[in-house]
Amino acid sequence: MSPTVFKVGKYRFQFFSKEESRIHIHVISSEGEAKFWIEPTIALANYSGFSKRQLNALQKIIERHKNEIIKKWKKHFKTGNN
């Protein structure tokens, strides 16, 4: 199961179930994919297809939604306090 956390324009931000336990989010669109670590700091883990400009814009979106991502991660994976 890969729940969508939120969408912004053409980008879908989601979790992949049964993956590593470190909090992160995947961003998917028809142009590419990227994975960003959320903790300990927001950082690009890997990507394909996106330009540097797109990656910078995606990181800013993730920074604005960081608390929502963490809350939904904990709820989905049933870790920590929700």
mmCIF file of the N, C-alpha and C atoms, coordinates in Angstrom:
data_MODEL
# 
_entry.id   MODEL 
# 
loop_
_atom_site.group_PDB 
_atom_site.id 
_atom_site.type_symbol 
_atom_site.label_atom_id 
_atom_site.label_alt_id 
_atom_site.label_comp_id 
_atom_site.label_asym_id 
_atom_site.label_entity_id 
_atom_site.label_seq_id 
_atom_site.pdbx_PDB_ins_code 
_atom_site.Cartn_x 
_atom_site.Cartn_y 
_atom_site.Cartn_z 
_atom_site.occupancy 
_atom_site.B_iso_or_equiv 
_atom_site.pdbx_formal_charge 
_atom_site.auth_seq_id 
_atom_site.auth_comp_id 
_atom_site.auth_asym_id 
_atom_site.auth_atom_id 
_atom_site.pdbx_PDB_model_num 
ATOM 1   N N  . MET A 1 1  ? 0.842  -1.172 0.000   1.00 0.00 ? 1  MET A N  1 
ATOM 2   C CA . MET A 1 1  ? 0.000  0.000  0.000   1.00 0.00 ? 1  MET A CA 1 
ATOM 3   C C  . MET A 1 1  ? 0.892  1.243  0.000   1.00 0.00 ? 1  MET A C  1 
ATOM 4   N N  . SER A 1 2  ? 0.530  2.206  -0.804  1.00 0.00 ? 2  SER A N  1 
ATOM 5   C CA . SER A 1 2  ? 1.287  3.453  -0.911  1.00 0.00 ? 2  SER A CA 1 
ATOM 6   C C  . SER A 1 2  ? 0.332  4.630  -0.741  1.00 0.00 ? 2  SER A C  1 
ATOM 7   N N  . PRO A 1 3  ? 0.067  5.039  0.496   1.00 0.00 ? 3  PRO A N  1 
ATOM 8   C CA . PRO A 1 3  ? -0.904 6.115  0.708   1.00 0.00 ? 3  PRO A CA 1 
ATOM 9   C C  . PRO A 1 3  ? -0.392 7.476  0.245   1.00 0.00 ? 3  PRO A C  1 
ATOM 10  N N  . THR A 1 4  ? -1.274 8.219  -0.391  1.00 0.00 ? 4  THR A N  1 
ATOM 11  C CA . THR A 1 4  ? -0.974 9.593  -0.766  1.00 0.00 ? 4  THR A CA 1 
ATOM 12  C C  . THR A 1 4  ? -1.165 10.467 0.461   1.00 0.00 ? 4  THR A C  1 
ATOM 13  N N  . VAL A 1 5  ? -0.154 11.261 0.775   1.00 0.00 ? 5  VAL A N  1 
ATOM 14  C CA . VAL A 1 5  ? -0.213 12.155 1.928   1.00 0.00 ? 5  VAL A CA 1 
ATOM 15  C C  . VAL A 1 5  ? -0.900 13.456 1.531   1.00 0.00 ? 5  VAL A C  1 
ATOM 16  N N  . PHE A 1 6  ? -0.507 14.006 0.371   1.00 0.00 ? 6  PHE A N  1 
ATOM 17  C CA . PHE A 1 6  ? -1.148 15.192 -0.186  1.00 0.00 ? 6  PHE A CA 1 
ATOM 18  C C  . PHE A 1 6  ? -0.697 15.359 -1.631  1.00 0.00 ? 6  PHE A C  1 
ATOM 19  N N  . LYS A 1 7  ? -1.384 16.237 -2.353  1.00 0.00 ? 7  LYS A N  1 
ATOM 20  C CA . LYS A 1 7  ? -1.023 16.560 -3.730  1.00 0.00 ? 7  LYS A CA 1 
ATOM 21  C C  . LYS A 1 7  ? -0.876 18.070 -3.844  1.00 0.00 ? 7  LYS A C  1 
ATOM 22  N N  . VAL A 1 8  ? 0.089  18.482 -4.656  1.00 0.00 ? 8  VAL A N  1 
ATOM 23  C CA . VAL A 1 8  ? 0.272  19.895 -4.985  1.00 0.00 ? 8  VAL A CA 1 
ATOM 24  C C  . VAL A 1 8  ? 0.493  19.946 -6.483  1.00 0.00 ? 8  VAL A C  1 
ATOM 25  N N  . GLY A 1 9  ? -0.473 20.526 -7.191  1.00 0.00 ? 9  GLY A N  1 
ATOM 26  C CA . GLY A 1 9  ? -0.371 20.575 -8.647  1.00 0.00 ? 9  GLY A CA 1 
ATOM 27  C C  . GLY A 1 9  ? -0.237 19.180 -9.220  1.00 0.00 ? 9  GLY A C  1 
ATOM 28  N N  . LYS A 1 10 ? 0.793  18.979 -10.033 1.00 0.00 ? 10 LYS A N  1 
ATOM 29  C CA . LYS A 1 10 ? 1.003  17.686 -10.695 1.00 0.00 ? 10 LYS A CA 1 
ATOM 30  C C  . LYS A 1 10 ? 1.805  16.707 -9.845  1.00 0.00 ? 10 LYS A C  1 
ATOM 31  N N  . TYR A 1 11 ? 2.157  17.108 -8.637  1.00 0.00 ? 11 TYR A N  1 
ATOM 32  C CA . TYR A 1 11 ? 2.998  16.280 -7.778  1.00 0.00 ? 11 TYR A CA 1 
ATOM 33  C C  . TYR A 1 11 ? 2.178  15.556 -6.712  1.00 0.00 ? 11 TYR A C  1 
ATOM 34  N N  . ARG A 1 12 ? 2.458  14.271 -6.552  1.00 0.00 ? 12 ARG A N  1 
ATOM 35  C CA . ARG A 1 12 ? 1.828  13.452 -5.519  1.00 0.00 ? 12 ARG A CA 1 
ATOM 36  C C  . ARG A 1 12 ? 2.894  13.103 -4.490  1.00 0.00 ? 12 ARG A C  1 
ATOM 37  N N  . PHE A 1 13 ? 2.610  13.372 -3.234  1.00 0.00 ? 13 PHE A N  1 
ATOM 38  C CA . PHE A 1 13 ? 3.524  13.107 -2.127  1.00 0.00 ? 13 PHE A CA 1 
ATOM 39  C C  . PHE A 1 13 ? 2.983  11.884 -1.394  1.00 0.00 ? 13 PHE A C  1 
ATOM 40  N N  . GLN A 1 14 ? 3.794  10.836 -1.298  1.00 0.00 ? 14 GLN A N  1 
ATOM 41  C CA . GLN A 1 14 ? 3.286  9.590  -0.737  1.00 0.00 ? 14 GLN A CA 1 
ATOM 42  C C  . GLN A 1 14 ? 4.335  8.823  0.029   1.00 0.00 ? 14 GLN A C  1 
ATOM 43  N N  . PHE A 1 15 ? 3.847  7.862  0.817   1.00 0.00 ? 15 PHE A N  1 
ATOM 44  C CA . PHE A 1 15 ? 4.708  6.900  1.509   1.00 0.00 ? 15 PHE A CA 1 
ATOM 45  C C  . PHE A 1 15 ? 4.655  5.591  0.750   1.00 0.00 ? 15 PHE A C  1 
ATOM 46  N N  . PHE A 1 16 ? 5.722  4.824  0.814   1.00 0.00 ? 16 PHE A N  1 
ATOM 47  C CA . PHE A 1 16 ? 5.717  3.445  0.346   1.00 0.00 ? 16 PHE A CA 1 
ATOM 48  C C  . PHE A 1 16 ? 5.729  2.571  1.589   1.00 0.00 ? 16 PHE A C  1 
ATOM 49  N N  . SER A 1 17 ? 4.747  1.730  1.711   1.00 0.00 ? 17 SER A N  1 
ATOM 50  C CA . SER A 1 17 ? 4.705  0.820  2.850   1.00 0.00 ? 17 SER A CA 1 
ATOM 51  C C  . SER A 1 17 ? 5.810  -0.215 2.719   1.00 0.00 ? 17 SER A C  1 
ATOM 52  N N  . LYS A 1 18 ? 6.183  -0.779 3.847   1.00 0.00 ? 18 LYS A N  1 
ATOM 53  C CA . LYS A 1 18 ? 7.201  -1.828 3.911   1.00 0.00 ? 18 LYS A CA 1 
ATOM 54  C C  . LYS A 1 18 ? 8.548  -1.357 3.380   1.00 0.00 ? 18 LYS A C  1 
ATOM 55  N N  . GLU A 1 19 ? 8.910  -0.168 3.749   1.00 0.00 ? 19 GLU A N  1 
ATOM 56  C CA . GLU A 1 19 ? 10.205 0.377  3.390   1.00 0.00 ? 19 GLU A CA 1 
ATOM 57  C C  . GLU A 1 19 ? 10.934 0.711  4.683   1.00 0.00 ? 19 GLU A C  1 
ATOM 58  N N  . GLU A 1 20 ? 12.068 1.358  4.603   1.00 0.00 ? 20 GLU A N  1 
ATOM 59  C CA . GLU A 1 20 ? 12.848 1.652  5.816   1.00 0.00 ? 20 GLU A CA 1 
ATOM 60  C C  . GLU A 1 20 ? 12.078 2.516  6.805   1.00 0.00 ? 20 GLU A C  1 
ATOM 61  N N  . SER A 1 21 ? 12.522 2.490  8.063   1.00 0.00 ? 21 SER A N  1 
ATOM 62  C CA . SER A 1 21 ? 11.781 3.142  9.140   1.00 0.00 ? 21 SER A CA 1 
ATOM 63  C C  . SER A 1 21 ? 12.093 4.629  9.299   1.00 0.00 ? 21 SER A C  1 
ATOM 64  N N  . ARG A 1 22 ? 13.154 5.122  8.701   1.00 0.00 ? 22 ARG A N  1 
ATOM 65  C CA . ARG A 1 22 ? 13.490 6.550  8.789   1.00 0.00 ? 22 ARG A CA 1 
ATOM 66  C C  . ARG A 1 22 ? 12.438 7.351  8.017   1.00 0.00 ? 22 ARG A C  1 
ATOM 67  N N  . ILE A 1 23 ? 11.929 8.412  8.633   1.00 0.00 ? 23 ILE A N  1 
ATOM 68  C CA . ILE A 1 23 ? 10.845 9.180  8.025   1.00 0.00 ? 23 ILE A CA 1 
ATOM 69  C C  . ILE A 1 23 ? 11.315 9.833  6.728   1.00 0.00 ? 23 ILE A C  1 
ATOM 70  N N  . HIS A 1 24 ? 10.546 9.580  5.667   1.00 0.00 ? 24 HIS A N  1 
ATOM 71  C CA . HIS A 1 24 ? 10.835 10.156 4.356   1.00 0.00 ? 24 HIS A CA 1 
ATOM 72  C C  . HIS A 1 24 ? 9.554  10.208 3.544   1.00 0.00 ? 24 HIS A C  1 
ATOM 73  N N  . ILE A 1 25 ? 9.601  10.910 2.432   1.00 0.00 ? 25 ILE A N  1 
ATOM 74  C CA . ILE A 1 25 ? 8.448  11.010 1.544   1.00 0.00 ? 25 ILE A CA 1 
ATOM 75  C C  . ILE A 1 25 ? 8.910  10.894 0.104   1.00 0.00 ? 25 ILE A C  1 
ATOM 76  N N  . HIS A 1 26 ? 8.075  10.280 -0.713  1.00 0.00 ? 26 HIS A N  1 
ATOM 77  C CA . HIS A 1 26 ? 8.332  10.156 -2.145  1.00 0.00 ? 26 HIS A CA 1 
ATOM 78  C C  . HIS A 1 26 ? 7.462  11.165 -2.877  1.00 0.00 ? 26 HIS A C  1 
ATOM 79  N N  . VAL A 1 27 ? 8.015  11.763 -3.912  1.00 0.00 ? 27 VAL A N  1 
ATOM 80  C CA . VAL A 1 27 ? 7.277  12.697 -4.747  1.00 0.00 ? 27 VAL A CA 1 
ATOM 81  C C  . VAL A 1 27 ? 7.258  12.109 -6.146  1.00 0.00 ? 27 VAL A C  1 
ATOM 82  N N  . ILE A 1 28 ? 6.063  12.023 -6.719  1.00 0.00 ? 28 ILE A N  1 
ATOM 83  C CA . ILE A 1 28 ? 5.916  11.380 -8.015  1.00 0.00 ? 28 ILE A CA 1 
ATOM 84  C C  . ILE A 1 28 ? 5.093  12.262 -8.940  1.00 0.00 ? 28 ILE A C  1 
ATOM 85  N N  . SER A 1 29 ? 5.543  12.368 -10.171 1.00 0.00 ? 29 SER A N  1 
ATOM 86  C CA . SER A 1 29 ? 4.765  13.012 -11.233 1.00 0.00 ? 29 SER A CA 1 
ATOM 87  C C  . SER A 1 29 ? 5.129  12.307 -12.534 1.00 0.00 ? 29 SER A C  1 
ATOM 88  N N  . SER A 1 30 ? 4.498  12.716 -13.609 1.00 0.00 ? 30 SER A N  1 
ATOM 89  C CA . SER A 1 30 ? 4.797  12.098 -14.907 1.00 0.00 ? 30 SER A CA 1 
ATOM 90  C C  . SER A 1 30 ? 6.221  12.416 -15.366 1.00 0.00 ? 30 SER A C  1 
ATOM 91  N N  . GLU A 1 31 ? 6.837  13.430 -14.769 1.00 0.00 ? 31 GLU A N  1 
ATOM 92  C CA . GLU A 1 31 ? 8.190  13.845 -15.161 1.00 0.00 ? 31 GLU A CA 1 
ATOM 93  C C  . GLU A 1 31 ? 9.297  13.125 -14.405 1.00 0.00 ? 31 GLU A C  1 
ATOM 94  N N  . GLY A 1 32 ? 8.974  12.580 -13.235 1.00 0.00 ? 32 GLY A N  1 
ATOM 95  C CA . GLY A 1 32 ? 10.028 11.941 -12.459 1.00 0.00 ? 32 GLY A CA 1 
ATOM 96  C C  . GLY A 1 32 ? 9.587  11.537 -11.073 1.00 0.00 ? 32 GLY A C  1 
ATOM 97  N N  . GLU A 1 33 ? 10.579 11.142 -10.279 1.00 0.00 ? 33 GLU A N  1 
ATOM 98  C CA . GLU A 1 33 ? 10.355 10.739 -8.895  1.00 0.00 ? 33 GLU A CA 1 
ATOM 99  C C  . GLU A 1 33 ? 11.499 11.253 -8.038  1.00 0.00 ? 33 GLU A C  1 
ATOM 100 N N  . ALA A 1 34 ? 11.200 11.481 -6.766  1.00 0.00 ? 34 ALA A N  1 
ATOM 101 C CA . ALA A 1 34 ? 12.235 11.895 -5.820  1.00 0.00 ? 34 ALA A CA 1 
ATOM 102 C C  . ALA A 1 34 ? 11.882 11.360 -4.442  1.00 0.00 ? 34 ALA A C  1 
ATOM 103 N N  . LYS A 1 35 ? 12.901 11.186 -3.640  1.00 0.00 ? 35 LYS A N  1 
ATOM 104 C CA . LYS A 1 35 ? 12.724 10.750 -2.255  1.00 0.00 ? 35 LYS A CA 1 
ATOM 105 C C  . LYS A 1 35 ? 13.462 11.756 -1.378  1.00 0.00 ? 35 LYS A C  1 
ATOM 106 N N  . PHE A 1 36 ? 12.756 12.261 -0.369  1.00 0.00 ? 36 PHE A N  1 
ATOM 107 C CA . PHE A 1 36 ? 13.331 13.220 0.561   1.00 0.00 ? 36 PHE A CA 1 
ATOM 108 C C  . PHE A 1 36 ? 13.275 12.654 1.974   1.00 0.00 ? 36 PHE A C  1 
ATOM 109 N N  . TRP A 1 37 ? 14.405 12.727 2.683   1.00 0.00 ? 37 TRP A N  1 
ATOM 110 C CA . TRP A 1 37 ? 14.424 12.423 4.105   1.00 0.00 ? 37 TRP A CA 1 
ATOM 111 C C  . TRP A 1 37 ? 13.738 13.576 4.813   1.00 0.00 ? 37 TRP A C  1 
ATOM 112 N N  . ILE A 1 38 ? 13.017 13.275 5.876   1.00 0.00 ? 38 ILE A N  1 
ATOM 113 C CA . ILE A 1 38 ? 12.355 14.319 6.660   1.00 0.00 ? 38 ILE A CA 1 
ATOM 114 C C  . ILE A 1 38 ? 13.122 14.579 7.954   1.00 0.00 ? 38 ILE A C  1 
ATOM 115 N N  . GLU A 1 39 ? 13.653 13.535 8.525   1.00 0.00 ? 39 GLU A N  1 
ATOM 116 C CA . GLU A 1 39 ? 14.417 13.660 9.768   1.00 0.00 ? 39 GLU A CA 1 
ATOM 117 C C  . GLU A 1 39 ? 15.760 12.980 9.611   1.00 0.00 ? 39 GLU A C  1 
ATOM 118 N N  . PRO A 1 40 ? 16.806 13.459 10.206  1.00 0.00 ? 40 PRO A N  1 
ATOM 119 C CA . PRO A 1 40 ? 16.841 14.556 11.162  1.00 0.00 ? 40 PRO A CA 1 
ATOM 120 C C  . PRO A 1 40 ? 16.670 15.932 10.510  1.00 0.00 ? 40 PRO A C  1 
ATOM 121 N N  . THR A 1 41 ? 17.019 16.077 9.246   1.00 0.00 ? 41 THR A N  1 
ATOM 122 C CA . THR A 1 41 ? 16.748 17.308 8.504   1.00 0.00 ? 41 THR A CA 1 
ATOM 123 C C  . THR A 1 41 ? 16.194 16.930 7.142   1.00 0.00 ? 41 THR A C  1 
ATOM 124 N N  . ILE A 1 42 ? 15.468 17.845 6.540   1.00 0.00 ? 42 ILE A N  1 
ATOM 125 C CA . ILE A 1 42 ? 14.919 17.589 5.211   1.00 0.00 ? 42 ILE A CA 1 
ATOM 126 C C  . ILE A 1 42 ? 16.073 17.612 4.216   1.00 0.00 ? 42 ILE A C  1 
ATOM 127 N N  . ALA A 1 43 ? 16.203 16.511 3.473   1.00 0.00 ? 43 ALA A N  1 
ATOM 128 C CA . ALA A 1 43 ? 17.303 16.391 2.515   1.00 0.00 ? 43 ALA A CA 1 
ATOM 129 C C  . ALA A 1 43 ? 16.904 15.448 1.387   1.00 0.00 ? 43 ALA A C  1 
ATOM 130 N N  . LEU A 1 44 ? 17.377 15.748 0.207   1.00 0.00 ? 44 LEU A N  1 
ATOM 131 C CA . LEU A 1 44 ? 17.128 14.898 -0.956  1.00 0.00 ? 44 LEU A CA 1 
ATOM 132 C C  . LEU A 1 44 ? 17.908 13.598 -0.813  1.00 0.00 ? 44 LEU A C  1 
ATOM 133 N N  . ALA A 1 45 ? 17.199 12.474 -0.929  1.00 0.00 ? 45 ALA A N  1 
ATOM 134 C CA . ALA A 1 45 ? 17.855 11.158 -0.842  1.00 0.00 ? 45 ALA A CA 1 
ATOM 135 C C  . ALA A 1 45 ? 18.251 10.680 -2.238  1.00 0.00 ? 45 ALA A C  1 
ATOM 136 N N  . ASN A 1 46 ? 17.324 10.745 -3.187  1.00 0.00 ? 46 ASN A N  1 
ATOM 137 C CA . ASN A 1 46 ? 17.613 10.384 -4.574  1.00 0.00 ? 46 ASN A CA 1 
ATOM 138 C C  . ASN A 1 46 ? 16.492 10.894 -5.473  1.00 0.00 ? 46 ASN A C  1 
ATOM 139 N N  . TYR A 1 47 ? 16.751 10.897 -6.767  1.00 0.00 ? 47 TYR A N  1 
ATOM 140 C CA . TYR A 1 47 ? 15.739 11.376 -7.708  1.00 0.00 ? 47 TYR A CA 1 
ATOM 141 C C  . TYR A 1 47 ? 16.067 10.906 -9.120  1.00 0.00 ? 47 TYR A C  1 
ATOM 142 N N  . SER A 1 48 ? 15.057 11.018 -9.977  1.00 0.00 ? 48 SER A N  1 
ATOM 143 C CA . SER A 1 48 ? 15.254 10.822 -11.417 1.00 0.00 ? 48 SER A CA 1 
ATOM 144 C C  . SER A 1 48 ? 14.223 11.669 -12.144 1.00 0.00 ? 48 SER A C  1 
ATOM 145 N N  . GLY A 1 49 ? 14.659 12.317 -13.202 1.00 0.00 ? 49 GLY A N  1 
ATOM 146 C CA . GLY A 1 49 ? 13.756 13.054 -14.071 1.00 0.00 ? 49 GLY A CA 1 
ATOM 147 C C  . GLY A 1 49 ? 13.492 14.503 -13.727 1.00 0.00 ? 49 GLY A C  1 
ATOM 148 N N  . PHE A 1 50 ? 13.642 14.906 -12.485 1.00 0.00 ? 50 PHE A N  1 
ATOM 149 C CA . PHE A 1 50 ? 13.358 16.285 -12.091 1.00 0.00 ? 50 PHE A CA 1 
ATOM 150 C C  . PHE A 1 50 ? 14.573 17.175 -12.300 1.00 0.00 ? 50 PHE A C  1 
ATOM 151 N N  . SER A 1 51 ? 14.307 18.439 -12.631 1.00 0.00 ? 51 SER A N  1 
ATOM 152 C CA . SER A 1 51 ? 15.383 19.425 -12.746 1.00 0.00 ? 51 SER A CA 1 
ATOM 153 C C  . SER A 1 51 ? 15.752 19.936 -11.353 1.00 0.00 ? 51 SER A C  1 
ATOM 154 N N  . LYS A 1 52 ? 16.881 20.588 -11.262 1.00 0.00 ? 52 LYS A N  1 
ATOM 155 C CA . LYS A 1 52 ? 17.322 21.188 -9.998  1.00 0.00 ? 52 LYS A CA 1 
ATOM 156 C C  . LYS A 1 52 ? 16.274 22.189 -9.503  1.00 0.00 ? 52 LYS A C  1 
ATOM 157 N N  . ARG A 1 53 ? 15.709 22.939 -10.411 1.00 0.00 ? 53 ARG A N  1 
ATOM 158 C CA . ARG A 1 53 ? 14.679 23.926 -10.062 1.00 0.00 ? 53 ARG A CA 1 
ATOM 159 C C  . ARG A 1 53 ? 13.448 23.234 -9.459  1.00 0.00 ? 53 ARG A C  1 
ATOM 160 N N  . GLN A 1 54 ? 13.025 22.138 -10.074 1.00 0.00 ? 54 GLN A N  1 
ATOM 161 C CA . GLN A 1 54 ? 11.889 21.389 -9.541  1.00 0.00 ? 54 GLN A CA 1 
ATOM 162 C C  . GLN A 1 54 ? 12.209 20.823 -8.154  1.00 0.00 ? 54 GLN A C  1 
ATOM 163 N N  . LEU A 1 55 ? 13.404 20.282 -7.999  1.00 0.00 ? 55 LEU A N  1 
ATOM 164 C CA . LEU A 1 55 ? 13.801 19.717 -6.708  1.00 0.00 ? 55 LEU A CA 1 
ATOM 165 C C  . LEU A 1 55 ? 13.804 20.779 -5.613  1.00 0.00 ? 55 LEU A C  1 
ATOM 166 N N  . ASN A 1 56 ? 14.284 21.964 -5.930  1.00 0.00 ? 56 ASN A N  1 
ATOM 167 C CA . ASN A 1 56 ? 14.273 23.065 -4.954  1.00 0.00 ? 56 ASN A CA 1 
ATOM 168 C C  . ASN A 1 56 ? 12.843 23.430 -4.569  1.00 0.00 ? 56 ASN A C  1 
ATOM 169 N N  . ALA A 1 57 ? 11.950 23.490 -5.567  1.00 0.00 ? 57 ALA A N  1 
ATOM 170 C CA . ALA A 1 57 ? 10.548 23.816 -5.308  1.00 0.00 ? 57 ALA A CA 1 
ATOM 171 C C  . ALA A 1 57 ? 9.890  22.718 -4.473  1.00 0.00 ? 57 ALA A C  1 
ATOM 172 N N  . LEU A 1 58 ? 10.195 21.470 -4.772  1.00 0.00 ? 58 LEU A N  1 
ATOM 173 C CA . LEU A 1 58 ? 9.633  20.351 -4.014  1.00 0.00 ? 58 LEU A CA 1 
ATOM 174 C C  . LEU A 1 58 ? 10.106 20.371 -2.571  1.00 0.00 ? 58 LEU A C  1 
ATOM 175 N N  . GLN A 1 59 ? 11.374 20.677 -2.363  1.00 0.00 ? 59 GLN A N  1 
ATOM 176 C CA . GLN A 1 59 ? 11.886 20.739 -0.990  1.00 0.00 ? 59 GLN A CA 1 
ATOM 177 C C  . GLN A 1 59 ? 11.173 21.833 -0.199  1.00 0.00 ? 59 GLN A C  1 
ATOM 178 N N  . LYS A 1 60 ? 10.881 22.957 -0.830  1.00 0.00 ? 60 LYS A N  1 
ATOM 179 C CA . LYS A 1 60 ? 10.167 24.038 -0.131  1.00 0.00 ? 60 LYS A CA 1 
ATOM 180 C C  . LYS A 1 60 ? 8.750  23.607 0.238   1.00 0.00 ? 60 LYS A C  1 
ATOM 181 N N  . ILE A 1 61 ? 8.090  22.864 -0.656  1.00 0.00 ? 61 ILE A N  1 
ATOM 182 C CA . ILE A 1 61 ? 6.754  22.348 -0.355  1.00 0.00 ? 61 ILE A CA 1 
ATOM 183 C C  . ILE A 1 61 ? 6.831  21.403 0.840   1.00 0.00 ? 61 ILE A C  1 
ATOM 184 N N  . ILE A 1 62 ? 7.814  20.530 0.827   1.00 0.00 ? 62 ILE A N  1 
ATOM 185 C CA . ILE A 1 62 ? 7.982  19.570 1.925   1.00 0.00 ? 62 ILE A CA 1 
ATOM 186 C C  . ILE A 1 62 ? 8.266  20.295 3.233   1.00 0.00 ? 62 ILE A C  1 
ATOM 187 N N  . GLU A 1 63 ? 9.076  21.340 3.194   1.00 0.00 ? 63 GLU A N  1 
ATOM 188 C CA . GLU A 1 63 ? 9.358  22.112 4.404   1.00 0.00 ? 63 GLU A CA 1 
ATOM 189 C C  . GLU A 1 63 ? 8.078  22.704 4.988   1.00 0.00 ? 63 GLU A C  1 
ATOM 190 N N  . ARG A 1 64 ? 7.182  23.185 4.113   1.00 0.00 ? 64 ARG A N  1 
ATOM 191 C CA . ARG A 1 64 ? 5.915  23.755 4.584   1.00 0.00 ? 64 ARG A CA 1 
ATOM 192 C C  . ARG A 1 64 ? 4.991  22.688 5.170   1.00 0.00 ? 64 ARG A C  1 
ATOM 193 N N  . HIS A 1 65 ? 5.114  21.458 4.709   1.00 0.00 ? 65 HIS A N  1 
ATOM 194 C CA . HIS A 1 65 ? 4.225  20.367 5.128   1.00 0.00 ? 65 HIS A CA 1 
ATOM 195 C C  . HIS A 1 65 ? 4.897  19.389 6.089   1.00 0.00 ? 65 HIS A C  1 
ATOM 196 N N  . LYS A 1 66 ? 6.058  19.740 6.609   1.00 0.00 ? 66 LYS A N  1 
ATOM 197 C CA . LYS A 1 66 ? 6.837  18.810 7.438   1.00 0.00 ? 66 LYS A CA 1 
ATOM 198 C C  . LYS A 1 66 ? 6.027  18.222 8.590   1.00 0.00 ? 66 LYS A C  1 
ATOM 199 N N  . ASN A 1 67 ? 5.341  19.063 9.360   1.00 0.00 ? 67 ASN A N  1 
ATOM 200 C CA . ASN A 1 67 ? 4.587  18.572 10.520  1.00 0.00 ? 67 ASN A CA 1 
ATOM 201 C C  . ASN A 1 67 ? 3.474  17.615 10.093  1.00 0.00 ? 67 ASN A C  1 
ATOM 202 N N  . GLU A 1 68 ? 2.798  17.946 8.997   1.00 0.00 ? 68 GLU A N  1 
ATOM 203 C CA . GLU A 1 68 ? 1.742  17.075 8.469   1.00 0.00 ? 68 GLU A CA 1 
ATOM 204 C C  . GLU A 1 68 ? 2.320  15.723 8.047   1.00 0.00 ? 68 GLU A C  1 
ATOM 205 N N  . ILE A 1 69 ? 3.464  15.733 7.387   1.00 0.00 ? 69 ILE A N  1 
ATOM 206 C CA . ILE A 1 69 ? 4.110  14.498 6.941   1.00 0.00 ? 69 ILE A CA 1 
ATOM 207 C C  . ILE A 1 69 ? 4.462  13.619 8.128   1.00 0.00 ? 69 ILE A C  1 
ATOM 208 N N  . ILE A 1 70 ? 5.063  14.211 9.148   1.00 0.00 ? 70 ILE A N  1 
ATOM 209 C CA . ILE A 1 70 ? 5.463  13.439 10.328  1.00 0.00 ? 70 ILE A CA 1 
ATOM 210 C C  . ILE A 1 70 ? 4.236  12.858 11.025  1.00 0.00 ? 70 ILE A C  1 
ATOM 211 N N  . LYS A 1 71 ? 3.199  13.663 11.191  1.00 0.00 ? 71 LYS A N  1 
ATOM 212 C CA . LYS A 1 71 ? 1.980  13.191 11.851  1.00 0.00 ? 71 LYS A CA 1 
ATOM 213 C C  . LYS A 1 71 ? 1.366  12.029 11.069  1.00 0.00 ? 71 LYS A C  1 
ATOM 214 N N  . LYS A 1 72 ? 1.273  12.160 9.761   1.00 0.00 ? 72 LYS A N  1 
ATOM 215 C CA . LYS A 1 72 ? 0.671  11.089 8.952   1.00 0.00 ? 72 LYS A CA 1 
ATOM 216 C C  . LYS A 1 72 ? 1.564  9.857  8.899   1.00 0.00 ? 72 LYS A C  1 
ATOM 217 N N  . TRP A 1 73 ? 2.880  10.061 8.923   1.00 0.00 ? 73 TRP A N  1 
ATOM 218 C CA . TRP A 1 73 ? 3.808  8.916  8.969   1.00 0.00 ? 73 TRP A CA 1 
ATOM 219 C C  . TRP A 1 73 ? 3.551  8.092  10.238  1.00 0.00 ? 73 TRP A C  1 
ATOM 220 N N  . LYS A 1 74 ? 3.512  8.788  11.375  1.00 0.00 ? 74 LYS A N  1 
ATOM 221 C CA . LYS A 1 74 ? 3.315  8.100  12.647  1.00 0.00 ? 74 LYS A CA 1 
ATOM 222 C C  . LYS A 1 74 ? 1.971  7.384  12.698  1.00 0.00 ? 74 LYS A C  1 
ATOM 223 N N  . LYS A 1 75 ? 0.958  8.000  12.125  1.00 0.00 ? 75 LYS A N  1 
ATOM 224 C CA . LYS A 1 75 ? -0.359 7.367  12.094  1.00 0.00 ? 75 LYS A CA 1 
ATOM 225 C C  . LYS A 1 75 ? -0.342 6.145  11.170  1.00 0.00 ? 75 LYS A C  1 
ATOM 226 N N  . HIS A 1 76 ? 0.222  6.287  9.985   1.00 0.00 ? 76 HIS A N  1 
ATOM 227 C CA . HIS A 1 76 ? 0.235  5.187  9.019   1.00 0.00 ? 76 HIS A CA 1 
ATOM 228 C C  . HIS A 1 76 ? 1.065  4.005  9.505   1.00 0.00 ? 76 HIS A C  1 
ATOM 229 N N  . PHE A 1 77 ? 2.245  4.307  10.046  1.00 0.00 ? 77 PHE A N  1 
ATOM 230 C CA . PHE A 1 77 ? 3.146  3.241  10.475  1.00 0.00 ? 77 PHE A CA 1 
ATOM 231 C C  . PHE A 1 77 ? 2.985  2.909  11.965  1.00 0.00 ? 77 PHE A C  1 
ATOM 232 N N  . LYS A 1 78 ? 2.055  3.620  12.637  1.00 0.00 ? 78 LYS A N  1 
ATOM 233 C CA . LYS A 1 78 ? 1.748  3.381  14.041  1.00 0.00 ? 78 LYS A CA 1 
ATOM 234 C C  . LYS A 1 78 ? 2.990  3.433  14.926  1.00 0.00 ? 78 LYS A C  1 
ATOM 235 N N  . THR A 1 79 ? 3.713  4.550  14.791  1.00 0.00 ? 79 THR A N  1 
ATOM 236 C CA . THR A 1 79 ? 4.912  4.762  15.605  1.00 0.00 ? 79 THR A CA 1 
ATOM 237 C C  . THR A 1 79 ? 4.735  6.037  16.426  1.00 0.00 ? 79 THR A C  1 
ATOM 238 N N  . GLY A 1 80 ? 5.280  6.075  17.583  1.00 0.00 ? 80 GLY A N  1 
ATOM 239 C CA . GLY A 1 80 ? 5.259  7.286  18.409  1.00 0.00 ? 80 GLY A CA 1 
ATOM 240 C C  . GLY A 1 80 ? 3.865  7.716  18.764  1.00 0.00 ? 80 GLY A C  1 
ATOM 241 N N  . ASN A 1 81 ? 3.752  8.941  19.221  1.00 0.00 ? 81 ASN A N  1 
ATOM 242 C CA . ASN A 1 81 ? 2.449  9.520  19.566  1.00 0.00 ? 81 ASN A CA 1 
ATOM 243 C C  . ASN A 1 81 ? 1.857  10.164 18.331  1.00 0.00 ? 81 ASN A C  1 
ATOM 244 N N  . ASN A 1 82 ? 0.574  9.946  18.104  1.00 0.00 ? 82 ASN A N  1 
ATOM 245 C CA . ASN A 1 82 ? -0.086 10.512 16.919  1.00 0.00 ? 82 ASN A CA 1 
ATOM 246 C C  . ASN A 1 82 ? -0.534 11.884 17.186  1.00 0.00 ? 82 ASN A C  1 
# 
